[in-house]
Amino acid sequence: MKKKAEILRLDIVLLGDFNPKLFSPAWFSSLDLIGEKEAEEAKVELIHQDVSIFNLDWCRIQVTRDRFSIFTEQEVYFTKLIDLVTQTFTCLNHTPLRAIGANWGGHYRAVSEEEWHQFGYFLAPKSPWNNIFNESAMAQIEIMEKNQVAYSATGNMRVRVSASNELKHGIFINVNDHYALEPDAKRLGCKDIINAFEQNRENSFKKFELVVNTLFKNFEEVPK
């Protein structure tokens, strides 16, 4: 398995109460969150009271009444994307948020079709599916671990592995590093949840790298 991702992506998702119509390129520019020229050159799909969608050269932003998401597949802009999120909701510090998650994803190419299948069988053995399928194959697998130390009792990390939709004989590994408020917490603004996200930004990518490297190491140690 080639350990260096051919495509990396970062998708940050916030859940809460939003006013989609507010989030326009011009609004971001008015607060100096993006440049004036960048705002003028943005490709706007829709700015509406229920949903706003637009693209900058380096990222895509989509906002609905209960979800804000921003993503990029340009690794050089990962830090800028995180900064934009934290700066935006520092400005909008009265916005009620209930959860935030950083979704790190990488597409990795197997050296052969045989290795590609072997990795799938490593994660999802064929034997439990005997006499159910004539020829089973892993489509997607998702594992979750409670992550109380990094965040809170409601924080967790989810790892999803599937066939890549970008690479032939490729594997997509996604790590969702998630933080949510306690179930009975009063959502009085977003200062605390944004601070928690900011404090863990360095560790978040490191956890993604650790997951990927450990998966590949464990796979290499399996007798072929």
VOLUM-898141 format. One record per residue (C-alpha): residue number from 1; residue in one letter; x, y, z. Coordinates in steps of 0.05 Angstrom, whole numbers, always signed. Layout:
<rs>
+------+-------+--------+--------+--------+
| voti | torgu |     c1 |     c2 |     c3 |
+------+-------+--------+--------+--------+
|  NUM |     A |      X |      Y |      Z |
...
+------+-------+--------+--------+--------+
</rs>
This chain:
<rs>
+------+-------+--------+--------+--------+
| voti | torgu |     c1 |     c2 |     c3 |
+------+-------+--------+--------+--------+
|    1 |     M |     +0 |     +0 |     +0 |
|    2 |     K |    +26 |    +69 |    -18 |
|    3 |     K |    +28 |   +106 |    +48 |
|    4 |     K |    +27 |   +176 |    +19 |
|    5 |     A |    -42 |   +201 |     +2 |
|    6 |     E |    -52 |   +221 |    -71 |
|    7 |     I |   -110 |   +265 |    -49 |
|    8 |     L |   -121 |   +296 |    +20 |
|    9 |     R |   -183 |   +334 |    +42 |
|   10 |     L |   -207 |   +370 |   +103 |
|   11 |     D |   -281 |   +382 |   +116 |
|   12 |     I |   -303 |   +420 |   +178 |
|   13 |     V |   -376 |   +415 |   +198 |
|   14 |     L |   -412 |   +455 |   +252 |
|   15 |     L |   -482 |   +440 |   +277 |
|   16 |     G |   -524 |   +495 |   +307 |
|   17 |     D |   -571 |   +552 |   +289 |
|   18 |     F |   -549 |   +594 |   +229 |
|   19 |     N |   -576 |   +649 |   +185 |
|   20 |     P |   -553 |   +623 |   +116 |
|   21 |     K |   -568 |   +689 |    +80 |
|   22 |     L |   -515 |   +723 |   +123 |
|   23 |     F |   -458 |   +679 |    +96 |
|   24 |     S |   -440 |   +711 |    +29 |
|   25 |     P |   -372 |   +726 |     +0 |
|   26 |     A |   -385 |   +801 |    +10 |
|   27 |     W |   -400 |   +790 |    +84 |
|   28 |     F |   -336 |   +751 |    +95 |
|   29 |     S |   -298 |   +806 |    +59 |
|   30 |     S |   -331 |   +861 |   +100 |
|   31 |     L |   -300 |   +830 |   +163 |
|   32 |     D |   -232 |   +820 |   +129 |
|   33 |     L |   -240 |   +744 |   +135 |
|   34 |     I |   -226 |   +738 |    +60 |
|   35 |     G |   -198 |   +789 |    +11 |
|   36 |     E |   -240 |   +837 |    -29 |
|   37 |     K |   -215 |   +808 |    -95 |
|   38 |     E |   -227 |   +738 |    -69 |
|   39 |     A |   -299 |   +756 |    -54 |
|   40 |     E |   -309 |   +787 |   -123 |
|   41 |     E |   -283 |   +725 |   -157 |
|   42 |     A |   -323 |   +676 |   -115 |
|   43 |     K |   -369 |   +630 |   -153 |
|   44 |     V |   -437 |   +637 |   -120 |
|   45 |     E |   -487 |   +581 |   -130 |
|   46 |     L |   -541 |   +607 |    -83 |
|   47 |     I |   -551 |   +658 |    -28 |
|   48 |     H |   -619 |   +647 |     +4 |
|   49 |     Q |   -652 |   +649 |    +72 |
|   50 |     D |   -651 |   +573 |    +75 |
|   51 |     V |   -584 |   +557 |    +42 |
|   52 |     S |   -521 |   +591 |    +18 |
|   53 |     I |   -469 |   +557 |    -26 |
|   54 |     F |   -408 |   +587 |    -58 |
|   55 |     N |   -337 |   +569 |    -78 |
|   56 |     L |   -272 |   +606 |    -69 |
|   57 |     D |   -210 |   +584 |   -108 |
|   58 |     W |   -188 |   +541 |    -49 |
|   59 |     C |   -251 |   +519 |    -13 |
|   60 |     R |   -327 |   +508 |    -16 |
|   61 |     I |   -375 |   +535 |    +36 |
|   62 |     Q |   -447 |   +511 |    +46 |
|   63 |     V |   -493 |   +536 |   +101 |
|   64 |     T |   -564 |   +514 |   +118 |
|   65 |     R |   -606 |   +533 |   +179 |
|   66 |     D |   -575 |   +478 |   +221 |
|   67 |     R |   -508 |   +462 |   +188 |
|   68 |     F |   -445 |   +500 |   +167 |
|   69 |     S |   -393 |   +463 |   +126 |
|   70 |     I |   -329 |   +483 |    +91 |
|   71 |     F |   -280 |   +437 |    +56 |
|   72 |     T |   -217 |   +438 |    +13 |
|   73 |     E |   -177 |   +385 |    -24 |
|   74 |     Q |   -115 |   +430 |    -25 |
|   75 |     E |    -70 |   +410 |    +32 |
|   76 |     V |    -33 |   +477 |    +30 |
|   77 |     Y |    -97 |   +511 |    +53 |
|   78 |     F |   -114 |   +466 |   +113 |
|   79 |     T |    -88 |   +517 |   +163 |
|   80 |     K |   -123 |   +574 |   +128 |
|   81 |     L |   -189 |   +536 |   +128 |
|   82 |     I |   -185 |   +523 |   +203 |
|   83 |     D |   -167 |   +596 |   +215 |
|   84 |     L |   -227 |   +618 |   +174 |
|   85 |     V |   -274 |   +575 |   +216 |
|   86 |     T |   -247 |   +599 |   +283 |
|   87 |     Q |   -244 |   +672 |   +261 |
|   88 |     T |   -315 |   +670 |   +232 |
|   89 |     F |   -346 |   +643 |   +296 |
|   90 |     T |   -304 |   +688 |   +340 |
|   91 |     C |   -339 |   +744 |   +303 |
|   92 |     L |   -405 |   +707 |   +310 |
|   93 |     N |   -393 |   +688 |   +382 |
|   94 |     H |   -467 |   +690 |   +400 |
|   95 |     T |   -484 |   +635 |   +349 |
|   96 |     P |   -512 |   +575 |   +387 |
|   97 |     L |   -470 |   +514 |   +367 |
|   98 |     R |   -481 |   +443 |   +391 |
|   99 |     A |   -425 |   +405 |   +355 |
|  100 |     I |   -364 |   +413 |   +311 |
|  101 |     G |   -324 |   +361 |   +274 |
|  102 |     A |   -260 |   +360 |   +233 |
|  103 |     N |   -264 |   +307 |   +178 |
|  104 |     W |   -195 |   +288 |   +152 |
|  105 |     G |   -195 |   +245 |    +90 |
|  106 |     G |   -142 |   +213 |    +46 |
|  107 |     H |   -143 |   +172 |    -18 |
|  108 |     Y |    -88 |   +118 |    -20 |
|  109 |     R |    -71 |    +74 |    -78 |
|  110 |     A |    -58 |     -1 |    -71 |
|  111 |     V |     +2 |    -28 |   -110 |
|  112 |     S |    -42 |    -80 |   -142 |
|  113 |     E |   -114 |   -103 |   -147 |
|  114 |     E |    -96 |   -163 |   -105 |
|  115 |     E |    -70 |   -119 |    -48 |
|  116 |     W |   -132 |    -76 |    -54 |
|  117 |     H |   -176 |   -136 |    -41 |
|  118 |     Q |   -130 |   -162 |    +14 |
|  119 |     F |   -136 |    -96 |    +52 |
|  120 |     G |   -212 |   -101 |    +48 |
|  121 |     Y |   -211 |   -172 |    +74 |
|  122 |     F |   -162 |   -150 |   +129 |
|  123 |     L |   -214 |   -100 |   +154 |
|  124 |     A |   -275 |   -143 |   +140 |
|  125 |     P |   -259 |   -218 |   +138 |
|  126 |     K |   -298 |   -260 |    +89 |
|  127 |     S |   -313 |   -318 |   +136 |
|  128 |     P |   -372 |   -286 |   +173 |
|  129 |     W |   -406 |   -279 |   +106 |
|  130 |     N |   -398 |   -351 |    +83 |
|  131 |     N |   -463 |   -380 |    +57 |
|  132 |     I |   -493 |   -310 |    +52 |
|  133 |     F |   -455 |   -281 |     -7 |
|  134 |     N |   -424 |   -321 |    -63 |
|  135 |     E |   -366 |   -271 |    -65 |
|  136 |     S |   -365 |   -218 |    -11 |
|  137 |     A |   -327 |   -152 |    -15 |
|  138 |     M |   -321 |    -94 |    +34 |
|  139 |     A |   -359 |    -32 |    +13 |
|  140 |     Q |   -349 |    +10 |    +76 |
|  141 |     I |   -332 |     +0 |   +149 |
|  142 |     E |   -339 |    +50 |   +206 |
|  143 |     I |   -310 |    +44 |   +276 |
|  144 |     M |   -321 |    +92 |   +334 |
|  145 |     E |   -281 |   +103 |   +398 |
|  146 |     K |   -301 |   +147 |   +456 |
|  147 |     N |   -250 |   +203 |   +462 |
|  148 |     Q |   -264 |   +231 |   +530 |
|  149 |     V |   -193 |   +254 |   +545 |
|  150 |     A |   -186 |   +301 |   +485 |
|  151 |     Y |   -254 |   +333 |   +490 |
|  152 |     S |   -312 |   +316 |   +536 |
|  153 |     A |   -357 |   +258 |   +552 |
|  154 |     T |   -393 |   +272 |   +487 |
|  155 |     G |   -330 |   +276 |   +444 |
|  156 |     N |   -311 |   +218 |   +400 |
|  157 |     M |   -272 |   +197 |   +339 |
|  158 |     R |   -300 |   +157 |   +281 |
|  159 |     V |   -259 |   +122 |   +228 |
|  160 |     R |   -290 |   +104 |   +162 |
|  161 |     V |   -255 |    +64 |   +108 |
|  162 |     S |   -284 |    +52 |    +39 |
|  163 |     A |   -264 |    +42 |    -33 |
|  164 |     S |   -238 |   +106 |    -63 |
|  165 |     N |   -283 |   +141 |   -114 |
|  166 |     E |   -223 |   +179 |   -140 |
|  167 |     L |   -170 |   +125 |   -151 |
|  168 |     K |   -172 |    +58 |   -186 |
|  169 |     H |   -155 |     +5 |   -133 |
|  170 |     G |   -154 |    +60 |    -82 |
|  171 |     I |   -176 |    +65 |    -10 |
|  172 |     F |   -208 |   +125 |    +24 |
|  173 |     I |   -195 |   +134 |    +99 |
|  174 |     N |   -236 |   +186 |   +135 |
|  175 |     V |   -227 |   +206 |   +208 |
|  176 |     N |   -282 |   +248 |   +240 |
|  177 |     D |   -255 |   +283 |   +302 |
|  178 |     H |   -319 |   +305 |   +336 |
|  179 |     Y |   -336 |   +350 |   +395 |
|  180 |     A |   -406 |   +363 |   +421 |
|  181 |     L |   -434 |   +400 |   +481 |
|  182 |     E |   -460 |   +361 |   +539 |
|  183 |     P |   -533 |   +341 |   +528 |
|  184 |     D |   -558 |   +388 |   +582 |
|  185 |     A |   -511 |   +446 |   +565 |
|  186 |     K |   -542 |   +513 |   +552 |
|  187 |     R |   -523 |   +538 |   +483 |
|  188 |     L |   -506 |   +609 |   +500 |
|  189 |     G |   -461 |   +626 |   +442 |
|  190 |     C |   -403 |   +586 |   +416 |
|  191 |     K |   -341 |   +611 |   +453 |
|  192 |     D |   -328 |   +547 |   +492 |
|  193 |     I |   -338 |   +499 |   +435 |
|  194 |     I |   -295 |   +540 |   +387 |
|  195 |     N |   -240 |   +545 |   +441 |
|  196 |     A |   -241 |   +470 |   +449 |
|  197 |     F |   -235 |   +461 |   +374 |
|  198 |     E |   -178 |   +512 |   +370 |
|  199 |     Q |   -140 |   +480 |   +427 |
|  200 |     N |   -143 |   +412 |   +394 |
|  201 |     R |   -128 |   +433 |   +322 |
|  202 |     E |    -56 |   +407 |   +323 |
|  203 |     N |    -74 |   +340 |   +354 |
|  204 |     S |   -132 |   +330 |   +306 |
|  205 |     F |    -88 |   +320 |   +244 |
|  206 |     K |    -38 |   +280 |   +285 |
|  207 |     K |    -94 |   +232 |   +304 |
|  208 |     F |   -112 |   +224 |   +230 |
|  209 |     E |    -39 |   +208 |   +213 |
|  210 |     L |    -35 |   +159 |   +271 |
|  211 |     V |    -97 |   +122 |   +248 |
|  212 |     V |    -73 |   +116 |   +176 |
|  213 |     N |     -2 |    +95 |   +195 |
|  214 |     T |    -27 |    +44 |   +247 |
|  215 |     L |    -77 |    +14 |   +198 |
|  216 |     F |    -23 |     +5 |   +145 |
|  217 |     K |    +27 |    -22 |   +196 |
|  218 |     N |    -23 |    -73 |   +223 |
|  219 |     F |    -39 |    -94 |   +151 |
|  220 |     E |    +34 |   -104 |   +134 |
|  221 |     E |    +43 |   -149 |   +195 |
|  222 |     V |    -12 |   -197 |   +173 |
|  223 |     P |    +17 |   -260 |   +141 |
|  224 |     K |     +2 |   -260 |    +67 |
+------+-------+--------+--------+--------+
</rs>
